Amino acid sequence: MIINKEMIKRNGSKIISIMRKMCRYSFDELQIFTRLNNTDLCLALMLLIQEGLIKQNRDEFGVYYALN
């Protein structure tokens, strides 16, 4: 598998634009709204977390992602 950094950045931008509509999302919700497959969504989420744009947290309902 060849990792395309530009595609990961584009997917990250897509996630950020969707996340501005609500305060937090589960992985499944992000997958539905972005229509990204598991790998593409994971790579984009990791990039956004590393860049400090989003955070990953856990509560009684499971893991969720939110804008920083």
Secondary structure, DSSP 4 states (H G I P E B T S, - for coil): ----HHHHHHHHHHHHHHHTSSSEE-HHHHHHHH---HHHHHHHHHHHHHTTSEEEEEETTEEEEEE-
